[in-house]
């Protein structure tokens, strides 16, 4: 009953563009329980999953939950193309949490084996068609979501509101990780620099994790899904009205602006 109520409250808050003052129930003590909350919320959300975001779990939470990454759904209508020089507006919950994260995004060329729950980065690479640069627009109606820990993050769609998808990286298989670098700016002020090599094990380790984690939940990856592999320059809080850009060296820039979230109509 608590799982149902938590999922309904998170989904209702997102649909109504309303903040939540507290976690709406008992905070899960394990990731498996948190994913059960997430599964129920996905079933209630009026859109289809089109990919997954991967986030890091660091100390002290890593020791408590036993995994160093987490996943959350990216919904079809939450993926927007980010053409050069266009400023893409993305929704922020007033009174909630919002951040942007520079990302390397992998698109799958084929369905994953449904019963394969352990993947190596090399195996994951064979399933990939293209790699794009992008921005994850992290967000939740719950302002304290990150402070409350990874089980809370997992419970609310992995703290995700969408993905801004930039251009593909040419010859990505031949490029060393050290060559894929980027920098994030908010209001033209630099707030973080990094790249693909900033992600532990590299972004393909994140793809391998997502493939295995989703398979263990009975949600194997599908052809065309995108996997956003983690914050390459850090997690950068942003407020309504602020603009941001990420410069991907040698590839291009993505420009965006935070705007108030609007109510979502069930269709």
ChimeraX commands (.cxc) that place a marker at each C-alpha (Angstrom):
marker #1 position 0.00,0.00,0.00 radius 0.5
marker #1 position 2.83,2.41,0.82 radius 0.5
marker #1 position 4.44,1.73,-2.57 radius 0.5
marker #1 position 1.20,2.55,-4.36 radius 0.5
marker #1 position 0.71,5.76,-2.39 radius 0.5
marker #1 position 4.28,6.96,-2.90 radius 0.5
marker #1 position 4.16,6.33,-6.65 radius 0.5
marker #1 position 0.79,8.06,-6.95 radius 0.5
marker #1 position 1.97,11.11,-4.98 radius 0.5
marker #1 position 5.14,11.54,-7.04 radius 0.5
marker #1 position 3.27,11.13,-10.31 radius 0.5
marker #1 position 0.48,13.48,-9.21 radius 0.5
marker #1 position 3.01,16.15,-8.19 radius 0.5
marker #1 position 4.79,15.89,-11.54 radius 0.5
marker #1 position 1.57,15.98,-13.54 radius 0.5
marker #1 position 0.31,19.00,-11.59 radius 0.5
marker #1 position 3.72,20.74,-11.55 radius 0.5
marker #1 position 3.58,20.95,-7.76 radius 0.5
marker #1 position 6.32,20.66,-5.15 radius 0.5
marker #1 position 6.44,18.00,-2.44 radius 0.5
marker #1 position 7.61,19.14,0.99 radius 0.5
marker #1 position 8.62,15.67,2.19 radius 0.5
marker #1 position 9.01,12.13,0.89 radius 0.5
marker #1 position 5.39,10.94,0.64 radius 0.5
marker #1 position 5.72,7.76,2.68 radius 0.5
marker #1 position 8.33,5.44,4.11 radius 0.5
marker #1 position 11.77,5.93,2.55 radius 0.5
marker #1 position 12.93,2.61,1.04 radius 0.5
marker #1 position 15.90,1.03,2.76 radius 0.5
marker #1 position 17.03,-1.00,-0.28 radius 0.5
marker #1 position 17.42,-0.27,-3.96 radius 0.5
marker #1 position 15.20,-3.21,-4.88 radius 0.5
marker #1 position 12.34,-1.67,-2.93 radius 0.5
marker #1 position 13.05,1.71,-4.50 radius 0.5
marker #1 position 12.91,0.19,-7.98 radius 0.5
marker #1 position 9.57,-1.37,-7.10 radius 0.5
marker #1 position 8.34,2.17,-6.32 radius 0.5
marker #1 position 9.79,3.35,-9.63 radius 0.5
marker #1 position 8.17,0.50,-11.57 radius 0.5
marker #1 position 4.76,1.45,-10.21 radius 0.5
marker #1 position 5.31,5.14,-11.03 radius 0.5
marker #1 position 6.35,4.24,-14.60 radius 0.5
marker #1 position 3.09,2.30,-14.98 radius 0.5
marker #1 position 1.15,5.39,-13.88 radius 0.5
marker #1 position 2.97,7.89,-16.10 radius 0.5
marker #1 position 1.17,8.78,-19.37 radius 0.5
marker #1 position 4.11,8.20,-21.70 radius 0.5
marker #1 position 6.37,5.40,-22.88 radius 0.5
marker #1 position 9.92,4.76,-21.73 radius 0.5
marker #1 position 12.40,5.59,-24.52 radius 0.5
marker #1 position 15.63,5.23,-22.60 radius 0.5
marker #1 position 17.37,5.34,-19.25 radius 0.5
marker #1 position 19.59,7.72,-17.33 radius 0.5
marker #1 position 22.48,6.45,-15.25 radius 0.5
marker #1 position 23.56,8.24,-12.08 radius 0.5
marker #1 position 26.40,7.68,-9.67 radius 0.5
marker #1 position 26.09,6.51,-6.06 radius 0.5
marker #1 position 29.01,7.60,-3.92 radius 0.5
marker #1 position 29.95,7.36,-0.26 radius 0.5
marker #1 position 28.45,7.13,2.28 radius 0.5
marker #1 position 25.44,5.76,0.38 radius 0.5
marker #1 position 27.49,3.27,-1.63 radius 0.5
marker #1 position 28.34,1.28,1.49 radius 0.5
marker #1 position 24.68,1.24,2.55 radius 0.5
marker #1 position 23.05,0.15,-0.71 radius 0.5
marker #1 position 25.84,-1.91,-2.30 radius 0.5
marker #1 position 25.70,-0.49,-5.85 radius 0.5
marker #1 position 27.67,2.39,-7.32 radius 0.5
marker #1 position 25.13,3.44,-9.94 radius 0.5
marker #1 position 21.37,3.82,-10.37 radius 0.5
marker #1 position 18.98,4.12,-13.31 radius 0.5
marker #1 position 15.85,6.10,-14.01 radius 0.5
marker #1 position 13.49,6.24,-17.01 radius 0.5
marker #1 position 13.66,8.79,-19.80 radius 0.5
marker #1 position 10.25,9.14,-21.40 radius 0.5
marker #1 position 9.61,9.63,-25.10 radius 0.5
marker #1 position 8.18,13.14,-24.81 radius 0.5
marker #1 position 11.05,14.14,-22.53 radius 0.5
marker #1 position 13.64,13.66,-25.29 radius 0.5
marker #1 position 14.12,16.80,-27.36 radius 0.5
marker #1 position 16.58,17.49,-30.15 radius 0.5
marker #1 position 18.96,20.36,-29.51 radius 0.5
marker #1 position 20.01,21.84,-32.86 radius 0.5
marker #1 position 22.95,24.25,-33.05 radius 0.5
marker #1 position 22.31,27.74,-31.64 radius 0.5
marker #1 position 18.74,26.91,-30.57 radius 0.5
marker #1 position 17.90,27.62,-26.92 radius 0.5
marker #1 position 15.82,24.71,-25.62 radius 0.5
marker #1 position 13.48,25.45,-22.73 radius 0.5
marker #1 position 13.11,22.74,-20.11 radius 0.5
marker #1 position 10.70,22.48,-17.16 radius 0.5
marker #1 position 11.59,23.08,-13.53 radius 0.5
marker #1 position 9.27,22.40,-10.58 radius 0.5
marker #1 position 8.84,25.57,-8.54 radius 0.5
marker #1 position 9.90,24.66,-5.00 radius 0.5
marker #1 position 11.50,21.41,-6.18 radius 0.5
marker #1 position 14.95,20.35,-7.37 radius 0.5
marker #1 position 16.54,21.14,-10.74 radius 0.5
marker #1 position 20.00,20.68,-12.23 radius 0.5
marker #1 position 21.71,20.17,-15.56 radius 0.5
marker #1 position 24.31,17.53,-16.35 radius 0.5
marker #1 position 26.57,17.27,-19.40 radius 0.5
marker #1 position 26.17,13.77,-20.82 radius 0.5
marker #1 position 27.41,11.31,-23.41 radius 0.5
marker #1 position 24.34,9.53,-24.73 radius 0.5
marker #1 position 24.41,6.07,-26.36 radius 0.5
marker #1 position 21.67,4.86,-28.72 radius 0.5
marker #1 position 21.08,1.13,-29.05 radius 0.5
marker #1 position 21.02,-0.54,-32.46 radius 0.5
marker #1 position 19.21,-3.71,-31.37 radius 0.5
marker #1 position 17.22,-5.27,-28.55 radius 0.5
marker #1 position 19.28,-6.54,-25.64 radius 0.5
marker #1 position 19.07,-10.20,-24.72 radius 0.5
marker #1 position 16.25,-10.28,-22.16 radius 0.5
marker #1 position 17.91,-12.83,-19.88 radius 0.5
marker #1 position 21.42,-11.36,-19.98 radius 0.5
marker #1 position 21.97,-9.62,-16.64 radius 0.5
marker #1 position 25.75,-9.19,-16.67 radius 0.5
marker #1 position 27.43,-7.10,-19.36 radius 0.5
marker #1 position 30.99,-5.98,-19.97 radius 0.5
marker #1 position 31.68,-2.56,-21.51 radius 0.5
marker #1 position 32.99,-4.34,-24.60 radius 0.5
marker #1 position 29.77,-6.32,-24.97 radius 0.5
marker #1 position 27.72,-3.18,-24.44 radius 0.5
marker #1 position 29.66,-1.39,-27.18 radius 0.5
marker #1 position 28.56,-4.00,-29.72 radius 0.5
marker #1 position 24.93,-3.07,-29.08 radius 0.5
marker #1 position 25.45,0.67,-29.74 radius 0.5
marker #1 position 24.66,2.42,-33.02 radius 0.5
marker #1 position 25.53,6.07,-32.30 radius 0.5
marker #1 position 26.81,8.26,-29.49 radius 0.5
marker #1 position 25.53,11.79,-28.98 radius 0.5
marker #1 position 26.35,14.68,-26.72 radius 0.5
marker #1 position 23.50,15.82,-24.52 radius 0.5
marker #1 position 22.22,17.41,-21.34 radius 0.5
marker #1 position 20.20,15.57,-18.75 radius 0.5
marker #1 position 17.68,17.91,-17.18 radius 0.5
marker #1 position 17.57,16.49,-13.67 radius 0.5
marker #1 position 14.54,17.41,-11.62 radius 0.5
marker #1 position 12.02,16.40,-8.99 radius 0.5
marker #1 position 9.09,17.94,-7.13 radius 0.5
marker #1 position 11.05,17.07,-3.96 radius 0.5
marker #1 position 13.74,19.69,-3.28 radius 0.5
marker #1 position 15.68,17.46,-0.85 radius 0.5
marker #1 position 15.75,14.43,-3.17 radius 0.5
marker #1 position 19.54,14.16,-3.39 radius 0.5
marker #1 position 20.05,14.83,0.32 radius 0.5
marker #1 position 17.70,11.94,1.19 radius 0.5
marker #1 position 19.81,9.46,-0.75 radius 0.5
marker #1 position 19.76,7.12,-3.74 radius 0.5
marker #1 position 16.69,5.11,-2.76 radius 0.5
marker #1 position 14.68,8.34,-2.84 radius 0.5
marker #1 position 16.28,9.32,-6.15 radius 0.5
marker #1 position 15.35,5.95,-7.65 radius 0.5
marker #1 position 11.79,6.20,-6.33 radius 0.5
marker #1 position 11.15,9.41,-8.29 radius 0.5
marker #1 position 12.21,8.44,-11.82 radius 0.5
marker #1 position 15.89,8.69,-10.96 radius 0.5
marker #1 position 15.51,12.47,-10.48 radius 0.5
marker #1 position 15.04,12.97,-14.23 radius 0.5
marker #1 position 12.77,15.29,-16.20 radius 0.5
marker #1 position 14.20,14.87,-19.68 radius 0.5
marker #1 position 17.09,14.76,-22.10 radius 0.5
marker #1 position 18.33,17.36,-24.57 radius 0.5
marker #1 position 19.92,15.39,-27.41 radius 0.5
marker #1 position 22.72,17.06,-29.34 radius 0.5
marker #1 position 24.72,15.99,-32.38 radius 0.5
marker #1 position 26.26,12.58,-32.89 radius 0.5
marker #1 position 29.98,12.08,-32.32 radius 0.5
marker #1 position 31.70,11.03,-35.53 radius 0.5
marker #1 position 33.98,7.99,-35.32 radius 0.5
marker #1 position 33.27,7.60,-31.63 radius 0.5
marker #1 position 34.74,4.10,-31.51 radius 0.5
marker #1 position 38.14,5.44,-32.61 radius 0.5
marker #1 position 38.27,8.40,-30.23 radius 0.5
marker #1 position 40.13,7.99,-26.91 radius 0.5
marker #1 position 38.11,8.97,-23.85 radius 0.5
marker #1 position 40.61,11.73,-23.10 radius 0.5
marker #1 position 39.65,13.43,-26.38 radius 0.5
marker #1 position 35.98,13.79,-25.36 radius 0.5
marker #1 position 35.94,16.85,-23.10 radius 0.5
marker #1 position 33.31,19.41,-22.21 radius 0.5
marker #1 position 32.56,22.42,-20.02 radius 0.5
marker #1 position 29.30,23.63,-18.45 radius 0.5
marker #1 position 28.27,27.27,-18.01 radius 0.5
marker #1 position 25.32,28.77,-16.13 radius 0.5
marker #1 position 24.57,32.41,-16.90 radius 0.5
marker #1 position 27.87,32.41,-18.83 radius 0.5
marker #1 position 29.81,31.50,-15.68 radius 0.5
marker #1 position 31.87,28.29,-15.89 radius 0.5
marker #1 position 30.66,25.80,-13.27 radius 0.5
marker #1 position 32.37,22.55,-14.23 radius 0.5
marker #1 position 34.74,20.92,-16.67 radius 0.5
marker #1 position 35.28,17.24,-17.44 radius 0.5
marker #1 position 34.57,14.68,-20.10 radius 0.5
marker #1 position 34.03,11.03,-20.88 radius 0.5
marker #1 position 37.12,10.10,-18.89 radius 0.5
marker #1 position 35.54,11.68,-15.79 radius 0.5
marker #1 position 33.07,8.79,-15.57 radius 0.5
marker #1 position 34.48,5.84,-13.57 radius 0.5
marker #1 position 35.27,3.08,-16.04 radius 0.5
marker #1 position 34.17,5.33,-18.89 radius 0.5
marker #1 position 30.66,5.81,-20.27 radius 0.5
marker #1 position 30.45,2.25,-21.64 radius 0.5
marker #1 position 30.69,0.96,-18.07 radius 0.5
marker #1 position 27.52,2.95,-17.37 radius 0.5
marker #1 position 25.84,1.45,-20.45 radius 0.5
marker #1 position 26.80,-2.05,-19.28 radius 0.5
marker #1 position 25.39,-1.34,-15.82 radius 0.5
marker #1 position 22.10,-0.04,-17.22 radius 0.5
marker #1 position 21.70,-3.07,-19.49 radius 0.5
marker #1 position 22.20,-5.46,-16.58 radius 0.5
marker #1 position 20.15,-3.53,-14.01 radius 0.5
marker #1 position 17.17,-3.19,-16.32 radius 0.5
marker #1 position 17.32,-6.85,-17.32 radius 0.5
marker #1 position 17.26,-7.89,-13.66 radius 0.5
marker #1 position 14.05,-5.87,-13.27 radius 0.5
marker #1 position 12.44,-7.60,-16.25 radius 0.5
marker #1 position 12.80,-4.45,-18.37 radius 0.5
marker #1 position 15.38,-5.37,-21.02 radius 0.5
marker #1 position 16.57,-2.59,-23.31 radius 0.5
marker #1 position 15.00,-2.13,-26.74 radius 0.5
marker #1 position 16.40,-1.07,-30.09 radius 0.5
marker #1 position 16.42,2.73,-30.36 radius 0.5
marker #1 position 16.61,3.33,-26.61 radius 0.5
marker #1 position 19.01,6.01,-25.43 radius 0.5
marker #1 position 21.24,5.66,-22.37 radius 0.5
marker #1 position 22.49,8.82,-20.72 radius 0.5
marker #1 position 25.69,7.77,-18.98 radius 0.5
marker #1 position 26.27,10.23,-16.16 radius 0.5
marker #1 position 27.32,13.75,-15.25 radius 0.5
marker #1 position 30.58,14.46,-17.09 radius 0.5
marker #1 position 31.20,17.86,-15.47 radius 0.5
marker #1 position 29.19,17.45,-12.27 radius 0.5
marker #1 position 25.62,18.13,-11.17 radius 0.5
marker #1 position 24.86,21.84,-11.48 radius 0.5
marker #1 position 21.83,23.31,-9.73 radius 0.5
marker #1 position 19.79,25.72,-11.83 radius 0.5
marker #1 position 16.87,28.05,-11.08 radius 0.5
marker #1 position 13.85,29.08,-13.13 radius 0.5
marker #1 position 14.85,31.85,-15.52 radius 0.5
marker #1 position 18.52,30.90,-15.72 radius 0.5
marker #1 position 20.22,29.92,-18.95 radius 0.5
marker #1 position 22.94,27.32,-19.39 radius 0.5
marker #1 position 25.16,25.91,-22.08 radius 0.5
marker #1 position 27.50,22.99,-22.42 radius 0.5
marker #1 position 30.43,23.21,-24.81 radius 0.5
marker #1 position 31.53,19.83,-26.11 radius 0.5
marker #1 position 35.02,20.48,-27.42 radius 0.5
marker #1 position 35.32,19.85,-31.15 radius 0.5
marker #1 position 31.65,18.81,-31.42 radius 0.5
marker #1 position 29.37,21.75,-30.58 radius 0.5
marker #1 position 27.31,23.44,-27.91 radius 0.5
marker #1 position 23.89,22.84,-26.38 radius 0.5
marker #1 position 21.99,25.87,-25.11 radius 0.5
marker #1 position 19.05,25.71,-22.72 radius 0.5
marker #1 position 16.91,27.76,-20.32 radius 0.5
marker #1 position 14.96,26.73,-17.22 radius 0.5
marker #1 position 11.26,27.62,-17.28 radius 0.5
marker #1 position 8.39,26.87,-14.87 radius 0.5
marker #1 position 6.97,23.38,-15.29 radius 0.5
marker #1 position 3.42,23.25,-16.63 radius 0.5
marker #1 position 0.69,20.76,-15.85 radius 0.5
marker #1 position 0.78,17.60,-17.93 radius 0.5
marker #1 position -2.44,16.38,-19.48 radius 0.5
marker #1 position -3.05,12.66,-19.42 radius 0.5
marker #1 position -3.52,11.37,-22.96 radius 0.5
marker link #1:1,2 radius 0.2
marker link #1:2,3 radius 0.2
marker link #1:3,4 radius 0.2
marker link #1:4,5 radius 0.2
marker link #1:5,6 radius 0.2
marker link #1:6,7 radius 0.2
marker link #1:7,8 radius 0.2
marker link #1:8,9 radius 0.2
marker link #1:9,10 radius 0.2
marker link #1:10,11 radius 0.2
marker link #1:11,12 radius 0.2
marker link #1:12,13 radius 0.2
marker link #1:13,14 radius 0.2
marker link #1:14,15 radius 0.2
marker link #1:15,16 radius 0.2
marker link #1:16,17 radius 0.2
marker link #1:17,18 radius 0.2
marker link #1:18,19 radius 0.2
marker link #1:19,20 radius 0.2
marker link #1:20,21 radius 0.2
marker link #1:21,22 radius 0.2
marker link #1:22,23 radius 0.2
marker link #1:23,24 radius 0.2
marker link #1:24,25 radius 0.2
marker link #1:25,26 radius 0.2
marker link #1:26,27 radius 0.2
marker link #1:27,28 radius 0.2
marker link #1:28,29 radius 0.2
marker link #1:29,30 radius 0.2
marker link #1:30,31 radius 0.2
marker link #1:31,32 radius 0.2
marker link #1:32,33 radius 0.2
marker link #1:33,34 radius 0.2
marker link #1:34,35 radius 0.2
marker link #1:35,36 radius 0.2
marker link #1:36,37 radius 0.2
marker link #1:37,38 radius 0.2
marker link #1:38,39 radius 0.2
marker link #1:39,40 radius 0.2
marker link #1:40,41 radius 0.2
marker link #1:41,42 radius 0.2
marker link #1:42,43 radius 0.2
marker link #1:43,44 radius 0.2
marker link #1:44,45 radius 0.2
marker link #1:45,46 radius 0.2
marker link #1:46,47 radius 0.2
marker link #1:47,48 radius 0.2
marker link #1:48,49 radius 0.2
marker link #1:49,50 radius 0.2
marker link #1:50,51 radius 0.2
marker link #1:51,52 radius 0.2
marker link #1:52,53 radius 0.2
marker link #1:53,54 radius 0.2
marker link #1:54,55 radius 0.2
marker link #1:55,56 radius 0.2
marker link #1:56,57 radius 0.2
marker link #1:57,58 radius 0.2
marker link #1:58,59 radius 0.2
marker link #1:59,60 radius 0.2
marker link #1:60,61 radius 0.2
marker link #1:61,62 radius 0.2
marker link #1:62,63 radius 0.2
marker link #1:63,64 radius 0.2
marker link #1:64,65 radius 0.2
marker link #1:65,66 radius 0.2
marker link #1:66,67 radius 0.2
marker link #1:67,68 radius 0.2
marker link #1:68,69 radius 0.2
marker link #1:69,70 radius 0.2
marker link #1:70,71 radius 0.2
marker link #1:71,72 radius 0.2
marker link #1:72,73 radius 0.2
marker link #1:73,74 radius 0.2
marker link #1:74,75 radius 0.2
marker link #1:75,76 radius 0.2
marker link #1:76,77 radius 0.2
marker link #1:77,78 radius 0.2
marker link #1:78,79 radius 0.2
marker link #1:79,80 radius 0.2
marker link #1:80,81 radius 0.2
marker link #1:81,82 radius 0.2
marker link #1:82,83 radius 0.2
marker link #1:83,84 radius 0.2
marker link #1:84,85 radius 0.2
marker link #1:85,86 radius 0.2
marker link #1:86,87 radius 0.2
marker link #1:87,88 radius 0.2
marker link #1:88,89 radius 0.2
marker link #1:89,90 radius 0.2
marker link #1:90,91 radius 0.2
marker link #1:91,92 radius 0.2
marker link #1:92,93 radius 0.2
marker link #1:93,94 radius 0.2
marker link #1:94,95 radius 0.2
marker link #1:95,96 radius 0.2
marker link #1:96,97 radius 0.2
marker link #1:97,98 radius 0.2
marker link #1:98,99 radius 0.2
marker link #1:99,100 radius 0.2
marker link #1:100,101 radius 0.2
marker link #1:101,102 radius 0.2
marker link #1:102,103 radius 0.2
marker link #1:103,104 radius 0.2
marker link #1:104,105 radius 0.2
marker link #1:105,106 radius 0.2
marker link #1:106,107 radius 0.2
marker link #1:107,108 radius 0.2
marker link #1:108,109 radius 0.2
marker link #1:109,110 radius 0.2
marker link #1:110,111 radius 0.2
marker link #1:111,112 radius 0.2
marker link #1:112,113 radius 0.2
marker link #1:113,114 radius 0.2
marker link #1:114,115 radius 0.2
marker link #1:115,116 radius 0.2
marker link #1:116,117 radius 0.2
marker link #1:117,118 radius 0.2
marker link #1:118,119 radius 0.2
marker link #1:119,120 radius 0.2
marker link #1:120,121 radius 0.2
marker link #1:121,122 radius 0.2
marker link #1:122,123 radius 0.2
marker link #1:123,124 radius 0.2
marker link #1:124,125 radius 0.2
marker link #1:125,126 radius 0.2
marker link #1:126,127 radius 0.2
marker link #1:127,128 radius 0.2
marker link #1:128,129 radius 0.2
marker link #1:129,130 radius 0.2
marker link #1:130,131 radius 0.2
marker link #1:131,132 radius 0.2
marker link #1:132,133 radius 0.2
marker link #1:133,134 radius 0.2
marker link #1:134,135 radius 0.2
marker link #1:135,136 radius 0.2
marker link #1:136,137 radius 0.2
marker link #1:137,138 radius 0.2
marker link #1:138,139 radius 0.2
marker link #1:139,140 radius 0.2
marker link #1:140,141 radius 0.2
marker link #1:141,142 radius 0.2
marker link #1:142,143 radius 0.2
marker link #1:143,144 radius 0.2
marker link #1:144,145 radius 0.2
marker link #1:145,146 radius 0.2
marker link #1:146,147 radius 0.2
marker link #1:147,148 radius 0.2
marker link #1:148,149 radius 0.2
marker link #1:149,150 radius 0.2
marker link #1:150,151 radius 0.2
marker link #1:151,152 radius 0.2
marker link #1:152,153 radius 0.2
marker link #1:153,154 radius 0.2
marker link #1:154,155 radius 0.2
marker link #1:155,156 radius 0.2
marker link #1:156,157 radius 0.2
marker link #1:157,158 radius 0.2
marker link #1:158,159 radius 0.2
marker link #1:159,160 radius 0.2
marker link #1:160,161 radius 0.2
marker link #1:161,162 radius 0.2
marker link #1:162,163 radius 0.2
marker link #1:163,164 radius 0.2
marker link #1:164,165 radius 0.2
marker link #1:165,166 radius 0.2
marker link #1:166,167 radius 0.2
marker link #1:167,168 radius 0.2
marker link #1:168,169 radius 0.2
marker link #1:169,170 radius 0.2
marker link #1:170,171 radius 0.2
marker link #1:171,172 radius 0.2
marker link #1:172,173 radius 0.2
marker link #1:173,174 radius 0.2
marker link #1:174,175 radius 0.2
marker link #1:175,176 radius 0.2
marker link #1:176,177 radius 0.2
marker link #1:177,178 radius 0.2
marker link #1:178,179 radius 0.2
marker link #1:179,180 radius 0.2
marker link #1:180,181 radius 0.2
marker link #1:181,182 radius 0.2
marker link #1:182,183 radius 0.2
marker link #1:183,184 radius 0.2
marker link #1:184,185 radius 0.2
marker link #1:185,186 radius 0.2
marker link #1:186,187 radius 0.2
marker link #1:187,188 radius 0.2
marker link #1:188,189 radius 0.2
marker link #1:189,190 radius 0.2
marker link #1:190,191 radius 0.2
marker link #1:191,192 radius 0.2
marker link #1:192,193 radius 0.2
marker link #1:193,194 radius 0.2
marker link #1:194,195 radius 0.2
marker link #1:195,196 radius 0.2
marker link #1:196,197 radius 0.2
marker link #1:197,198 radius 0.2
marker link #1:198,199 radius 0.2
marker link #1:199,200 radius 0.2
marker link #1:200,201 radius 0.2
marker link #1:201,202 radius 0.2
marker link #1:202,203 radius 0.2
marker link #1:203,204 radius 0.2
marker link #1:204,205 radius 0.2
marker link #1:205,206 radius 0.2
marker link #1:206,207 radius 0.2
marker link #1:207,208 radius 0.2
marker link #1:208,209 radius 0.2
marker link #1:209,210 radius 0.2
marker link #1:210,211 radius 0.2
marker link #1:211,212 radius 0.2
marker link #1:212,213 radius 0.2
marker link #1:213,214 radius 0.2
marker link #1:214,215 radius 0.2
marker link #1:215,216 radius 0.2
marker link #1:216,217 radius 0.2
marker link #1:217,218 radius 0.2
marker link #1:218,219 radius 0.2
marker link #1:219,220 radius 0.2
marker link #1:220,221 radius 0.2
marker link #1:221,222 radius 0.2
marker link #1:222,223 radius 0.2
marker link #1:223,224 radius 0.2
marker link #1:224,225 radius 0.2
marker link #1:225,226 radius 0.2
marker link #1:226,227 radius 0.2
marker link #1:227,228 radius 0.2
marker link #1:228,229 radius 0.2
marker link #1:229,230 radius 0.2
marker link #1:230,231 radius 0.2
marker link #1:231,232 radius 0.2
marker link #1:232,233 radius 0.2
marker link #1:233,234 radius 0.2
marker link #1:234,235 radius 0.2
marker link #1:235,236 radius 0.2
marker link #1:236,237 radius 0.2
marker link #1:237,238 radius 0.2
marker link #1:238,239 radius 0.2
marker link #1:239,240 radius 0.2
marker link #1:240,241 radius 0.2
marker link #1:241,242 radius 0.2
marker link #1:242,243 radius 0.2
marker link #1:243,244 radius 0.2
marker link #1:244,245 radius 0.2
marker link #1:245,246 radius 0.2
marker link #1:246,247 radius 0.2
marker link #1:247,248 radius 0.2
marker link #1:248,249 radius 0.2
marker link #1:249,250 radius 0.2
marker link #1:250,251 radius 0.2
marker link #1:251,252 radius 0.2
marker link #1:252,253 radius 0.2
marker link #1:253,254 radius 0.2
marker link #1:254,255 radius 0.2
marker link #1:255,256 radius 0.2
marker link #1:256,257 radius 0.2
marker link #1:257,258 radius 0.2
marker link #1:258,259 radius 0.2
marker link #1:259,260 radius 0.2
marker link #1:260,261 radius 0.2
marker link #1:261,262 radius 0.2
marker link #1:262,263 radius 0.2
marker link #1:263,264 radius 0.2
marker link #1:264,265 radius 0.2
marker link #1:265,266 radius 0.2
marker link #1:266,267 radius 0.2
view
